[in-house]
């Protein structure tokens, strides 16, 4: 679902190769996105998650 002034997941995935990142972690997701985390193809952060860099 598109949210004004935010990058949506589908657009991000369409341009992922242009970003040239080693690791992608989604944060600050909408309720709609949180309800669908089982369908995303990258890492995501949720409350309390510790991420080592």
N, CA, C and O of each residue as an XYZ file, in Angstrom:
212
protein
N       0.848     -1.178      0.000
C       0.000      0.000      0.000
C       0.892      1.239      0.000
O       1.852      1.320      0.767
N       0.580      2.176     -0.840
C       1.363      3.406     -0.912
C       0.979      4.340      0.231
O      -0.197      4.496      0.559
N       2.002      4.961      0.834
C       1.802      5.933      1.903
C       2.485      7.224      1.461
O       3.647      7.204      1.056
N       1.787      8.315      1.535
C       2.319      9.597      1.065
C       3.653      9.918      1.735
O       3.801      9.766      2.948
N       4.610     10.357      0.943
C       5.952     10.751      1.376
C       6.803      9.580      1.873
O       7.795      9.795      2.569
N       6.433      8.359      1.530
C       7.203      7.176      1.904
C       7.494      6.339      0.660
O       6.740      6.364     -0.313
N       8.575      5.616      0.708
C       8.926      4.685     -0.364
C       8.175      3.388     -0.126
O       8.238      2.826      0.967
N       7.472      2.910     -1.127
C       6.736      1.663     -0.940
C       7.613      0.465     -1.301
O       8.583      0.589     -2.049
N       7.260     -0.671     -0.768
C       8.048     -1.892     -0.912
C       8.236     -2.298     -2.370
O       9.344     -2.661     -2.765
N       7.199     -2.246     -3.163
C       7.299     -2.678     -4.557
C       8.268     -1.791     -5.349
O       9.042     -2.293     -6.164
N       8.226     -0.494     -5.113
C       9.156      0.410     -5.793
C      10.582      0.126     -5.347
O      11.502      0.120     -6.165
N      10.768     -0.106     -4.066
C      12.093     -0.431     -3.542
C      12.642     -1.692     -4.209
O      13.793     -1.711     -4.646
N      11.837     -2.730     -4.290
C      12.285     -3.983     -4.890
C      12.567     -3.818     -6.388
O      13.480     -4.454     -6.915
N      11.806     -2.985     -7.068
C      12.041     -2.748     -8.500
C      13.388     -2.084     -8.748
O      13.972     -2.266     -9.816
N      13.892     -1.322     -7.788
C      15.134     -0.565     -7.954
C      16.274     -1.070     -7.065
O      17.303     -0.406     -6.940
N      16.099     -2.213     -6.465
C      17.090     -2.736     -5.522
C      18.476     -2.872     -6.140
O      19.470     -2.540     -5.494
N      18.561     -3.350     -7.364
C      19.869     -3.534     -8.003
C      20.589     -2.202     -8.217
O      21.817     -2.175     -8.293
N      19.862     -1.122     -8.315
C      20.471      0.193     -8.488
C      21.087      0.713     -7.189
O      21.965      1.575     -7.227
N      20.648      0.212     -6.067
C      21.133      0.683     -4.768
C      22.517      0.146     -4.427
O      23.265      0.788     -3.690
N      22.860     -1.006     -4.945
C      24.151     -1.638     -4.711
C      24.462     -1.763     -3.215
O      25.529     -1.353     -2.757
N      23.540     -2.322     -2.479
C      23.715     -2.505     -1.037
C      24.150     -3.936     -0.739
O      23.837     -4.860     -1.489
N      24.869     -4.107      0.356
C      25.249     -5.446      0.797
C      24.147     -6.043      1.666
O      23.966     -7.260      1.716
N      23.417     -5.165      2.347
C      22.375     -5.624      3.262
C      21.269     -4.574      3.305
O      21.537     -3.375      3.378
N      20.041     -5.034      3.259
C      18.887     -4.140      3.314
C      18.006     -4.580      4.476
O      17.606     -5.741      4.563
N      17.710     -3.637      5.366
C      16.839     -3.922      6.502
C      15.721     -2.883      6.499
O      15.979     -1.685      6.613
N      14.496     -3.340      6.370
C      13.356     -2.431      6.387
C      13.009     -2.051      7.818
O      13.007     -2.892      8.716
N      12.717     -0.776      8.014
C      12.336     -0.276      9.343
C      11.134      0.654      9.203
O      10.761      1.041      8.095
N      10.550      0.997     10.305
C       9.452      1.964     10.356
C       8.346      1.617      9.359
O       7.925      2.454      8.560
N       7.891      0.380      9.423
C       6.887     -0.096      8.477
C       5.473      0.236      8.953
O       5.207      0.340     10.151
N       4.588      0.397      7.991
C       3.179      0.664      8.296
C       2.520     -0.599      8.843
O       3.078     -1.693      8.750
N       1.331     -0.437      9.413
C       0.585     -1.597      9.910
C       0.318     -2.590      8.785
O       0.377     -3.802      8.994
N       0.027     -2.082      7.604
C      -0.215     -2.944      6.451
C       1.031     -3.762      6.123
O       0.939     -4.962      5.865
N       2.179     -3.124      6.133
C       3.431     -3.824      5.833
C       3.754     -4.836      6.931
O       4.181     -5.952      6.635
N       3.560     -4.466      8.170
C       3.818     -5.389      9.278
C       2.936     -6.632      9.197
O       3.348     -7.723      9.590
N       1.738     -6.460      8.691
C       0.824     -7.600      8.550
C       1.254     -8.536      7.427
O       0.737     -9.648      7.316
N       2.198     -8.095      6.592
C       2.623     -8.892      5.434
C       4.121     -9.213      5.439
O       4.678     -9.518      4.384
N       4.783     -9.153      6.590
C       6.231     -9.395      6.619
C       6.604    -10.793      6.146
O       7.734    -11.016      5.714
N       5.683    -11.726      6.221
C       5.979    -13.080      5.750
C       6.097    -13.150      4.227
O       6.500    -14.177      3.682
N       5.748    -12.066      3.544
C       5.797    -12.043      2.081
C       6.955    -11.211      1.539
O       7.119    -11.123      0.322
N       7.761    -10.600      2.401
C       8.858     -9.765      1.907
C      10.117    -10.602      1.720
O      10.280    -11.659      2.329
N      11.006    -10.101      0.860
C      12.190    -10.888      0.505
C      13.488    -10.274      1.036
O      14.554    -10.486      0.459
N      13.405     -9.526      2.115
C      14.616     -8.973      2.725
C      14.425     -8.924      4.236
O      13.346     -9.218      4.752
N      15.478     -8.551      4.923
C      15.402     -8.436      6.373
C      14.514     -7.277      6.779
O      14.331     -6.318      6.029
N      13.970     -7.381      7.968
C      13.204     -6.270      8.520
C      13.456     -6.206     10.020
O      13.781     -7.209     10.655
N      13.302     -5.029     10.563
C      13.486     -4.831     11.994
C      12.118     -4.679     12.645
O      11.218     -4.040     12.100
N      11.985     -5.273     13.808
C      10.784     -5.061     14.596
C      11.203     -4.657     16.003
O      12.390     -4.700     16.327
N      10.273     -4.276     16.823
C      10.586     -3.776     18.156
C      11.444     -4.761     18.936
O      11.106     -5.939     19.055
N      12.545     -4.270     19.458
C      13.431     -5.078     20.279
C      14.493     -5.855     19.513
O      15.346     -6.491     20.132
N      14.468     -5.823     18.229
C      15.444     -6.576     17.436
C      16.814     -5.924     17.545
O      16.938     -4.706     17.420
N      17.818     -6.716     17.773
C      19.197     -6.232     17.837
C      19.888     -6.626     16.538
O      19.894     -7.792     16.143
N      20.470     -5.625     15.885
C      21.112     -5.850     14.594
C      22.595     -5.554     14.727
O      22.984     -4.456     15.124
N      23.415     -6.531     14.397
C      24.857     -6.332     14.444
C      25.322     -5.844     13.080
O      24.897     -6.352     12.043
N      26.207     -4.844     13.101
C      26.743     -4.325     11.849
C      28.242     -4.522     11.795
O      28.879     -4.147     10.811
